[in-house]
Amino acid sequence: MTPLILIAADLAAISILTFALYLRRHRRRDLVVSYLGMNVGVMAVAAALSGSAAGVGLGLGLFGVLSIIRLRSTELAQHEVAYYFSALALGLIAGLGIDPVWLPLALMAMILLVMFVGDHSRVLPAYRHQTVILDRAIAVDEDLYARLEEVVHGKVHSATVQELDLVNDKTVVDVRYAYVPATFPAATPAGKVAPGYLAAHPSADPAPSEPVPSDPAPSEPAGLPVDPASAPASAPVHASAGAA
């Protein structure tokens, strides 16, 4: 009865790990298939070998071999590696059948809890990692950090120059930073600055522009005769009193 309970618990745990946690947060279907297949495969092999004398040693060896093959076959992000090892650990715990029965169940629940909290969007949400290509060759650290903070809109914690190209005038930098958009002006129409930015940076308040005087209408020079043809049509015409 205990093996059936552990198998059911493993299937429930891997379903929560892949569909409720990983797929909803990262949306990679190929790794969902990999996590499910790896978990069930490890659980089946560990359950089959658990009755032999070398069951634990073979299970741990299988864990290491599968990890090496998988990690060398494709490039994975660090959070994907964490999900991968969690799937392997769940299968191995369920397959080995540790007594008492509540212990493997508690270990599975602990793995799920750690992945839920550690990969949550509210845990260090501003900390990010990015490779930035600058359009200038910058060799001075102070200038480099100032330019990177303008580009990434955040506080740069570390910057590792991967390539400094003086011929093509570019710099490739691996940056780890905290995204702080409130310290930078938001996108506004040309010539204007966001009100929130002015409140946080009073010195950035632009000086009021002086009004531009409008050009007066051109007037006729004094003393020049007025052309009758250019007079308005409504102007009265005075005839002379004498006959020709």
Backbone as CSV, one residue per row, in Angstrom:
resi,resn,N_x,N_y,N_z,CA_x,CA_y,CA_z,C_x,C_y,C_z
1,MET,0.816,-1.219,0.000,0.000,0.000,0.000,0.848,1.267,0.000
2,THR,1.989,1.188,0.719,2.859,2.361,0.793,3.406,2.770,-0.558
3,PRO,3.892,1.836,-1.421,4.378,2.258,-2.747,3.307,2.964,-3.568
4,LEU,2.065,2.494,-3.494,1.000,3.146,-4.249,0.751,4.574,-3.750
5,ILE,0.834,4.757,-2.436,0.658,6.104,-1.886,1.759,7.038,-2.366
6,LEU,3.001,6.534,-2.363,4.116,7.364,-2.804,4.047,7.660,-4.294
7,ILE,3.601,6.691,-5.102,3.465,6.936,-6.539,2.401,8.005,-6.802
8,ALA,1.271,7.883,-6.110,0.217,8.879,-6.268,0.687,10.255,-5.789
9,ALA,1.436,10.278,-4.690,1.942,11.547,-4.188,2.946,12.162,-5.150
10,ASP,3.775,11.331,-5.775,4.747,11.850,-6.734,4.054,12.418,-7.970
11,LEU,3.049,11.717,-8.479,2.324,12.219,-9.648,1.631,13.543,-9.335
12,ALA,1.061,13.649,-8.138,0.432,14.911,-7.754,1.466,16.023,-7.597
13,ALA,2.614,15.675,-7.017,3.640,16.692,-6.786,4.245,17.188,-8.096
14,ILE,4.532,16.283,-9.029,5.131,16.717,-10.297,4.121,17.483,-11.137
15,SER,2.839,17.163,-10.999,1.817,17.935,-11.715,1.744,19.360,-11.175
16,ILE,1.816,19.513,-9.855,1.814,20.853,-9.264,3.063,21.628,-9.677
17,LEU,4.217,20.942,-9.664,5.476,21.606,-9.990,5.489,22.100,-11.434
18,THR,5.020,21.272,-12.362,5.120,21.618,-13.778,3.983,22.520,-14.257
19,PHE,2.752,22.159,-13.936,1.606,22.887,-14.487,1.209,24.106,-13.639
20,ALA,1.194,23.936,-12.317,0.757,25.041,-11.466,1.857,26.069,-11.227
21,LEU,3.131,25.633,-11.214,4.217,26.564,-10.936,4.977,26.952,-12.204
22,TYR,5.631,25.974,-12.835,6.536,26.318,-13.933,5.803,26.838,-15.168
23,LEU,4.798,26.109,-15.651,4.147,26.493,-16.897,3.429,27.831,-16.768
24,ARG,2.805,28.091,-15.662,2.095,29.366,-15.483,3.053,30.540,-15.390
25,ARG,4.283,30.291,-14.944,5.220,31.395,-14.764,6.169,31.590,-15.932
26,HIS,6.513,30.512,-16.650,7.562,30.605,-17.668,7.128,30.156,-19.062
27,ARG,6.059,29.409,-19.210,5.430,29.107,-20.500,6.365,28.406,-21.484
28,ARG,7.095,27.388,-21.037,7.915,26.585,-21.949,7.386,25.155,-21.942
29,ARG,6.702,24.798,-23.022,6.072,23.482,-23.091,7.100,22.362,-23.198
30,ASP,8.219,22.612,-23.894,9.204,21.554,-24.070,9.793,21.101,-22.740
31,LEU,10.015,22.037,-21.821,10.562,21.640,-20.527,9.517,20.984,-19.640
32,VAL,8.245,21.291,-19.856,7.192,20.586,-19.112,7.232,19.101,-19.445
33,VAL,7.354,18.778,-20.730,7.462,17.370,-21.136,8.717,16.734,-20.542
34,SER,9.814,17.483,-20.534,11.060,16.951,-19.979,10.936,16.683,-18.487
35,TYR,10.336,17.601,-17.738,10.180,17.410,-16.301,9.292,16.206,-15.984
36,LEU,8.187,16.085,-16.703,7.279,14.959,-16.455,7.955,13.627,-16.765
37,GLY,8.571,13.526,-17.943,9.222,12.267,-18.322,10.373,11.905,-17.410
38,MET,11.181,12.909,-17.049,12.320,12.630,-16.174,11.852,12.184,-14.788
39,ASN,10.845,12.833,-14.258,10.364,12.486,-12.925,9.809,11.067,-12.881
40,VAL,8.935,10.745,-13.820,8.325,9.409,-13.820,9.377,8.339,-14.102
41,GLY,10.320,8.622,-15.005,11.367,7.645,-15.300,12.258,7.364,-14.105
42,VAL,12.668,8.410,-13.416,13.505,8.224,-12.225,12.737,7.481,-11.138
43,MET,11.467,7.823,-10.973,10.667,7.142,-9.953,10.536,5.654,-10.267
44,ALA,10.303,5.312,-11.535,10.153,3.902,-11.912,11.445,3.121,-11.698
45,VAL,12.567,3.701,-12.106,13.850,2.999,-11.946,14.208,2.876,-10.474
46,ALA,13.992,3.946,-9.708,14.313,3.885,-8.280,13.422,2.887,-7.545
47,ALA,12.145,2.801,-7.942,11.247,1.837,-7.304,11.657,0.405,-7.655
48,ALA,12.101,0.185,-8.886,12.518,-1.160,-9.290,13.803,-1.590,-8.596
49,LEU,14.688,-0.623,-8.306,15.967,-0.970,-7.696,15.962,-0.852,-6.175
50,SER,14.867,-0.373,-5.610,14.850,-0.161,-4.172,14.908,-1.461,-3.375
51,GLY,14.473,-2.567,-3.955,14.503,-3.838,-3.241,15.865,-4.484,-3.219
52,SER,16.785,-4.067,-4.105,18.113,-4.682,-4.142,19.022,-4.049,-3.095
53,ALA,20.169,-4.682,-2.861,21.094,-4.189,-1.840,21.734,-2.871,-2.250
54,ALA,21.943,-2.699,-3.557,22.603,-1.481,-4.042,21.596,-0.485,-4.581
55,GLY,20.366,-0.535,-4.093,19.311,0.324,-4.647,19.601,1.800,-4.474
56,VAL,20.026,2.203,-3.267,20.271,3.624,-3.012,21.447,4.123,-3.828
57,GLY,22.516,3.322,-3.878,23.683,3.743,-4.652,23.378,3.862,-6.135
58,LEU,22.619,2.904,-6.681,22.245,2.975,-8.094,21.317,4.159,-8.362
59,GLY,20.422,4.445,-7.400,19.529,5.595,-7.587,20.281,6.902,-7.637
60,LEU,21.232,7.075,-6.724,22.025,8.295,-6.738,22.910,8.376,-7.980
61,GLY,23.448,7.235,-8.423,24.228,7.232,-9.654,23.390,7.605,-10.859
62,LEU,22.169,7.078,-10.917,21.252,7.433,-12.001,20.933,8.921,-11.966
63,PHE,20.764,9.445,-10.771,20.493,10.878,-10.610,21.636,11.704,-11.218
64,GLY,22.871,11.327,-10.908,24.018,12.075,-11.428,24.184,11.926,-12.929
65,VAL,24.020,10.714,-13.461,24.184,10.495,-14.907,23.149,11.276,-15.700
66,LEU,21.894,11.205,-15.268,20.840,11.934,-15.977,21.069,13.441,-15.902
67,SER,21.574,13.921,-14.783,21.838,15.345,-14.648,22.923,15.789,-15.615
68,ILE,23.996,15.008,-15.735,25.089,15.373,-16.638,24.606,15.367,-18.083
69,ILE,23.858,14.335,-18.470,23.373,14.255,-19.851,22.449,15.413,-20.163
70,ARG,21.544,15.709,-19.267,20.569,16.756,-19.530,21.223,18.133,-19.562
71,LEU,22.107,18.416,-18.625,22.698,19.742,-18.551,23.699,19.997,-19.663
72,ARG,24.253,18.966,-20.258,25.189,19.141,-21.372,24.479,19.177,-22.718
73,SER,23.214,18.800,-22.770,22.526,18.708,-24.050,21.990,20.056,-24.519
74,THR,21.661,20.952,-23.618,21.113,22.252,-24.007,21.388,23.245,-22.905
75,GLU,21.305,24.525,-23.263,21.546,25.575,-22.283,20.262,25.883,-21.526
76,LEU,20.349,25.852,-20.201,19.198,26.111,-19.343,19.484,27.311,-18.462
77,ALA,18.437,28.081,-18.206,18.557,29.164,-17.230,18.627,28.567,-15.826
78,GLN,19.075,29.381,-14.881,19.281,28.868,-13.530,17.974,28.442,-12.878
79,HIS,16.882,29.156,-13.109,15.615,28.727,-12.528,15.118,27.430,-13.172
80,GLU,15.432,27.211,-14.442,15.053,25.953,-15.088,15.864,24.784,-14.546
81,VAL,17.117,25.036,-14.208,17.931,24.002,-13.568,17.344,23.633,-12.209
82,ALA,16.856,24.627,-11.473,16.249,24.358,-10.166,15.001,23.493,-10.317
83,TYR,14.151,23.808,-11.290,12.968,22.972,-11.530,13.371,21.567,-11.968
84,TYR,14.425,21.465,-12.745,14.874,20.163,-13.233,15.311,19.259,-12.074
85,PHE,16.125,19.797,-11.182,16.573,18.992,-10.048,15.433,18.711,-9.073
86,SER,14.489,19.609,-8.982,13.327,19.345,-8.117,12.511,18.177,-8.660
87,ALA,12.330,18.124,-9.980,11.605,17.003,-10.578,12.339,15.687,-10.348
88,LEU,13.674,15.707,-10.489,14.450,14.490,-10.228,14.359,14.068,-8.763
89,ALA,14.434,15.045,-7.853,14.382,14.723,-6.419,13.032,14.134,-6.040
90,LEU,11.938,14.669,-6.604,10.620,14.127,-6.298,10.499,12.672,-6.736
91,GLY,10.979,12.379,-7.932,10.920,10.998,-8.417,11.779,10.055,-7.596
92,LEU,12.957,10.525,-7.209,13.857,9.672,-6.433,13.308,9.406,-5.035
93,ILE,12.733,10.418,-4.406,12.159,10.232,-3.069,10.996,9.247,-3.103
94,ALA,10.135,9.390,-4.111,8.990,8.480,-4.208,9.419,7.057,-4.551
95,GLY,10.435,6.912,-5.381,10.853,5.572,-5.795,11.579,4.798,-4.722
96,LEU,12.343,5.476,-3.879,13.108,4.764,-2.863,12.231,4.262,-1.726
97,GLY,11.087,4.887,-1.476,10.166,4.395,-0.455,10.720,4.457,0.941
98,ILE,11.051,5.644,1.413,11.626,5.810,2.744,10.545,5.620,3.805
99,ASP,10.905,4.943,4.895,9.992,4.758,6.035,10.350,5.752,7.143
100,PRO,9.391,6.246,7.894,7.933,6.072,7.770,7.380,6.836,6.563
101,VAL,6.131,6.566,6.226,5.570,7.071,4.998,5.398,8.591,5.026
102,TRP,5.245,9.170,6.202,5.053,10.622,6.255,6.323,11.392,5.900
103,LEU,7.492,10.757,6.033,8.750,11.457,5.761,8.915,11.816,4.280
104,PRO,8.748,10.877,3.330,8.825,11.282,1.920,7.737,12.278,1.520
105,LEU,6.555,12.150,2.106,5.498,13.114,1.801,5.884,14.518,2.277
106,ALA,6.488,14.580,3.469,6.924,15.880,3.980,8.057,16.468,3.136
107,LEU,8.960,15.612,2.671,10.055,16.099,1.820,9.531,16.626,0.485
108,MET,8.548,15.947,-0.097,7.952,16.430,-1.353,7.282,17.781,-1.147
109,ALA,6.527,17.900,-0.052,5.860,19.170,0.232,6.873,20.288,0.450
110,MET,7.999,19.987,1.082,9.023,20.991,1.311,9.627,21.470,-0.006
111,ILE,9.865,20.557,-0.942,10.417,20.939,-2.254,9.453,21.858,-2.995
112,LEU,8.174,21.511,-2.982,7.183,22.345,-3.656,7.093,23.729,-3.011
113,LEU,7.150,23.768,-1.685,7.060,25.046,-0.986,8.257,25.938,-1.309
114,VAL,9.432,25.345,-1.328,10.633,26.126,-1.635,10.578,26.674,-3.060
115,MET,10.127,25.887,-4.022,10.036,26.359,-5.405,8.953,27.417,-5.557
116,PHE,7.868,27.271,-4.815,6.802,28.268,-4.887,7.279,29.622,-4.378
117,VAL,8.005,29.616,-3.263,8.467,30.880,-2.688,9.675,31.415,-3.440
118,GLY,10.640,30.563,-3.749,11.873,31.025,-4.372,11.686,31.581,-5.772
119,ASP,10.720,31.062,-6.522,10.492,31.521,-7.894,9.304,32.469,-7.987
120,HIS,8.859,33.002,-6.863,7.713,33.906,-6.898,8.132,35.271,-7.442
121,SER,7.212,35.910,-8.158,7.523,37.198,-8.791,7.760,38.311,-7.777
122,ARG,7.289,38.152,-6.539,7.483,39.179,-5.517,8.791,39.050,-4.759
123,VAL,9.547,38.018,-5.026,10.850,37.837,-4.387,11.901,38.510,-5.264
124,LEU,12.487,39.604,-4.760,13.496,40.388,-5.484,13.020,40.723,-6.902
125,PRO,11.901,41.404,-7.057,11.371,41.641,-8.405,12.202,42.613,-9.223
126,ALA,12.961,43.505,-8.578,13.698,44.518,-9.326,15.062,44.034,-9.807
127,TYR,15.556,42.932,-9.262,16.905,42.477,-9.606,16.873,41.731,-10.933
128,ARG,17.727,42.185,-11.856,17.716,41.619,-13.201,19.140,41.432,-13.715
129,HIS,19.248,40.635,-14.777,20.540,40.327,-15.403,20.384,40.442,-16.903
130,GLN,21.326,41.140,-17.548,21.183,41.393,-18.971,22.559,41.632,-19.589
131,THR,22.680,41.295,-20.876,23.871,41.618,-21.653,23.561,42.840,-22.509
132,VAL,24.326,43.907,-22.314,24.072,45.188,-22.973,25.211,45.489,-23.940
133,ILE,24.853,45.943,-25.146,25.829,46.375,-26.147,25.709,47.887,-26.274
134,LEU,26.741,48.600,-25.850,26.758,50.053,-25.922,27.354,50.509,-27.250
135,ASP,26.911,51.668,-27.716,27.377,52.181,-29.001,28.640,53.032,-28.876
136,ARG,29.340,52.875,-27.755,30.605,53.560,-27.542,31.585,52.621,-26.856
137,ALA,32.862,52.820,-27.100,33.895,52.069,-26.400,34.259,52.836,-25.136
138,ILE,33.854,52.295,-23.980,34.053,52.976,-22.697,34.973,52.122,-21.841
139,ALA,36.139,52.682,-21.497,37.122,51.944,-20.718,37.160,52.371,-19.255
140,VAL,36.607,53.522,-18.928,36.610,54.037,-17.551,35.372,53.518,-16.825
141,ASP,35.570,52.941,-15.644,34.461,52.320,-14.913,33.381,53.333,-14.541
142,GLU,33.775,54.524,-14.092,32.770,55.508,-13.688,31.875,55.895,-14.855
143,ASP,32.474,56.146,-16.008,31.683,56.492,-17.200,30.826,55.311,-17.646
144,LEU,31.366,54.105,-17.515,30.625,52.923,-17.924,29.389,52.718,-17.051
145,TYR,29.542,52.851,-15.745,28.404,52.666,-14.833,27.345,53.748,-15.056
146,ALA,27.803,54.992,-15.285,26.839,56.071,-15.515,26.051,55.836,-16.799
147,ARG,26.720,55.388,-17.848,26.027,55.133,-19.111,25.078,53.947,-18.992
148,LEU,25.491,52.904,-18.281,24.632,51.733,-18.116,23.380,52.076,-17.312
149,GLU,23.510,52.900,-16.297,22.335,53.276,-15.499,21.345,54.097,-16.323
150,GLU,21.856,54.872,-17.275,20.949,55.583,-18.181,20.218,54.618,-19.100
151,VAL,20.905,53.570,-19.535,20.317,52.633,-20.499,19.318,51.701,-19.827
152,VAL,19.680,51.111,-18.688,18.827,50.106,-18.048,17.825,50.701,-17.069
153,HIS,17.916,52.009,-16.810,16.989,52.679,-15.879,16.997,51.996,-14.513
154,GLY,18.169,51.875,-13.941,18.266,51.240,-12.642,19.645,51.426,-12.042
155,LYS,19.828,50.873,-10.851,21.091,50.929,-10.139,21.931,49.718,-10.492
156,VAL,23.074,49.942,-11.105,23.954,48.852,-11.535,24.751,48.350,-10.347
157,HIS,24.655,47.043,-10.076,25.401,46.432,-8.979,26.736,45.867,-9.448
158,SER,26.765,45.289,-10.626,28.017,44.766,-11.171,27.961,44.817,-12.687
159,ALA,29.109,45.106,-13.277,29.205,45.173,-14.739,30.528,44.556,-15.153
160,THR,30.455,43.504,-15.967,31.644,42.818,-16.449,31.776,43.053,-17.945
161,VAL,32.861,43.695,-18.351,33.075,43.989,-19.762,33.508,42.705,-20.464
162,GLN,32.698,42.260,-21.413,33.011,41.064,-22.178,33.774,41.375,-23.457
163,GLU,33.555,42.573,-23.992,34.247,42.951,-25.224,34.360,44.468,-25.278
164,LEU,35.576,44.976,-25.518,35.824,46.403,-25.685,36.427,46.606,-27.066
165,ASP,35.591,47.034,-28.010,35.981,47.149,-29.413,36.259,48.613,-29.732
166,LEU,37.547,48.981,-29.802,37.909,50.354,-30.112,37.813,50.658,-31.604
167,VAL,37.846,49.631,-32.437,37.763,49.841,-33.888,36.341,50.165,-34.299
168,ASN,35.393,49.331,-33.865,33.982,49.547,-34.197,33.253,50.414,-33.178
169,ASP,33.951,50.859,-32.148,33.407,51.759,-31.129,32.159,51.161,-30.460
170,LYS,32.358,50.051,-29.756,31.259,49.439,-29.015,31.800,48.705,-27.799
171,THR,30.921,48.501,-26.822,31.270,47.801,-25.592,30.173,46.807,-25.272
172,VAL,30.546,45.551,-25.047,29.608,44.501,-24.663,29.804,44.228,-23.175
173,VAL,28.733,44.406,-22.389,28.830,44.344,-20.937,27.779,43.387,-20.396
174,ASP,28.177,42.561,-19.438,27.256,41.715,-18.681,26.879,42.475,-17.407
175,VAL,25.593,42.820,-17.280,25.145,43.738,-16.232,24.181,43.034,-15.294
176,ARG,24.360,43.261,-14.010,23.393,42.870,-12.981,22.972,44.150,-12.264
177,TYR,21.667,44.398,-12.252,21.189,45.687,-11.777,19.824,45.544,-11.128
178,ALA,19.410,46.616,-10.432,18.081,46.707,-9.843,17.299,47.750,-10.629
179,TYR,16.192,47.340,-11.192,15.380,48.222,-12.025,14.615,49.202,-11.135
180,VAL,14.893,50.497,-11.296,14.239,51.538,-10.489,13.736,52.602,-11.451
181,PRO,12.561,52.403,-12.060,12.092,53.371,-13.056,11.700,54.713,-12.477
182,ALA,11.422,54.798,-11.168,10.975,56.067,-10.579,12.069,57.122,-10.586
183,THR,13.328,56.723,-10.723,14.422,57.686,-10.709,14.714,58.259,-12.077
184,PHE,13.934,57.885,-13.082,14.154,58.351,-14.438,12.868,58.951,-14.977
185,PRO,12.964,59.974,-15.864,11.750,60.604,-16.402,10.994,59.649,-17.289
186,ALA,9.659,59.688,-17.183,8.823,58.853,-18.042,8.755,59.467,-19.426
187,ALA,8.316,58.659,-20.367,8.205,59.118,-21.739,7.045,60.103,-21.848
188,THR,7.365,61.357,-22.247,6.364,62.401,-22.397,6.576,63.088,-23.729
189,PRO,5.643,63.944,-24.171,5.870,64.682,-25.416,7.140,65.496,-25.361
190,ALA,7.634,65.850,-26.535,8.901,66.554,-26.631,8.838,67.871,-25.879
191,GLY,9.919,68.165,-25.141,10.003,69.418,-24.413,9.336,69.405,-23.069
192,LYS,8.722,68.291,-22.639,8.036,68.215,-21.364,8.629,67.112,-20.516
193,VAL,8.480,67.233,-19.199,8.994,66.250,-18.252,7.841,65.790,-17.389
194,ALA,7.852,64.522,-17.020,6.768,63.969,-16.206,6.691,64.679,-14.870
195,PRO,5.472,64.975,-14.357,5.344,65.667,-13.067,5.971,64.902,-11.916
196,GLY,5.848,63.586,-11.892,6.448,62.803,-10.820,7.952,62.936,-10.774
197,TYR,8.564,63.056,-11.963,10.015,63.224,-11.997,10.417,64.591,-11.450
198,LEU,9.612,65.633,-11.742,9.931,66.950,-11.226,9.798,66.996,-9.718
199,ALA,8.805,66.263,-9.157,8.647,66.242,-7.707,9.834,65.580,-7.026
200,ALA,10.367,64.537,-7.644,11.526,63.848,-7.061,12.830,64.566,-7.340
201,HIS,12.875,65.389,-8.409,14.087,66.104,-8.793,13.735,67.578,-9.001
202,PRO,13.650,68.406,-7.927,13.261,69.802,-8.083,14.205,70.585,-8.967
203,SER,15.498,70.211,-8.981,16.459,70.948,-9.795,16.231,70.767,-11.274
204,ALA,15.437,69.757,-11.653,15.205,69.508,-13.072,14.042,70.301,-13.610
205,ASP,13.418,71.186,-12.766,12.265,71.961,-13.216,12.706,72.971,-14.262
206,PRO,12.186,72.900,-15.460,12.636,73.821,-16.501,12.141,75.218,-16.221
207,ALA,12.985,76.230,-16.603,12.614,77.631,-16.417,11.482,77.983,-17.354
208,PRO,10.557,78.851,-16.887,9.447,79.234,-17.761,9.945,80.005,-18.965
209,SER,9.386,79.708,-20.098,9.814,80.343,-21.336,9.162,81.708,-21.456
210,GLU,9.921,82.697,-21.989,9.414,84.046,-22.171,8.495,84.088,-23.380
211,PRO,7.412,84.898,-23.283,6.512,84.970,-24.438,7.187,85.656,-25.623
212,VAL,6.920,85.170,-26.794,7.501,85.724,-28.017,6.575,86.802,-28.521
213,PRO,7.050,88.065,-28.646,6.169,89.139,-29.128,5.737,88.890,-30.560
214,SER,4.474,89.165,-30.794,3.963,88.996,-32.150,4.339,90.187,-33.003
215,ASP,4.602,89.963,-34.284,4.996,91.028,-35.205,3.808,91.935,-35.464
216,PRO,3.982,93.274,-35.304,2.862,94.189,-35.604,2.553,94.226,-37.092
217,ALA,1.296,94.545,-37.404,0.897,94.626,-38.804,1.606,95.788,-39.473
218,PRO,2.109,95.605,-40.667,2.822,96.698,-41.360,1.886,97.868,-41.632
219,SER,2.352,99.080,-41.385,1.573,100.293,-41.613,2.126,101.072,-42.799
220,GLU,1.270,101.871,-43.411,1.693,102.673,-44.564,2.572,103.815,-44.078
221,PRO,3.648,104.092,-44.758,4.481,105.242,-44.373,3.697,106.528,-44.478
222,ALA,3.946,107.444,-43.541,3.238,108.725,-43.534,3.690,109.601,-44.681
223,GLY,2.748,110.375,-45.242,3.062,111.334,-46.291,3.001,110.796,-47.695
224,LEU,2.721,109.495,-47.884,2.667,108.926,-49.227,1.238,108.921,-49.705
225,PRO,1.004,109.197,-50.988,-0.364,109.189,-51.522,-0.925,107.790,-51.545
226,VAL,-2.224,107.712,-51.335,-2.895,106.427,-51.345,-3.435,106.146,-52.724
227,ASP,-3.188,104.974,-53.255,-3.676,104.598,-54.581,-5.176,104.388,-54.514
228,PRO,-5.975,105.122,-55.322,-7.425,104.920,-55.263,-7.856,103.517,-55.620
229,ALA,-7.094,102.866,-56.507,-7.489,101.503,-56.913,-7.410,100.522,-55.768
230,SER,-6.512,100.856,-54.805,-6.368,99.947,-53.671,-7.313,100.263,-52.544
231,ALA,-8.155,101.318,-52.694,-9.104,101.662,-51.638,-10.197,100.640,-51.571
232,PRO,-10.828,100.459,-50.404,-11.910,99.466,-50.287,-13.076,99.833,-51.172
233,ALA,-13.809,98.814,-51.588,-14.927,99.031,-52.486,-16.034,99.804,-51.829
234,SER,-16.150,99.755,-50.531,-17.219,100.439,-49.820,-16.937,101.919,-49.556
235,ALA,-15.708,102.404,-49.913,-15.387,103.808,-49.656,-16.191,104.712,-50.576
236,PRO,-16.742,105.810,-50.076,-17.535,106.693,-50.924,-16.701,107.412,-51.953
237,VAL,-17.264,107.687,-53.123,-16.571,108.400,-54.214,-17.176,109.788,-54.311
238,HIS,-16.342,110.823,-54.213,-16.785,112.215,-54.262,-16.585,112.760,-55.661
239,ALA,-17.671,113.206,-56.314,-17.578,113.793,-57.678,-17.398,115.285,-57.558
240,SER,-16.755,115.842,-58.526,-16.539,117.280,-58.521,-17.814,118.004,-58.887
241,ALA,-18.046,119.211,-58.330,-19.285,119.948,-58.573,-19.300,120.590,-59.924
242,GLY,-18.191,120.947,-60.510,-18.188,121.611,-61.834,-18.283,120.626,-62.958
243,ALA,-18.962,121.045,-64.037,-19.068,120.170,-65.231,-17.871,120.387,-66.089
244,ALA,-17.529,119.424,-66.853,-16.357,119.515,-67.708,-16.649,120.421,-68.868
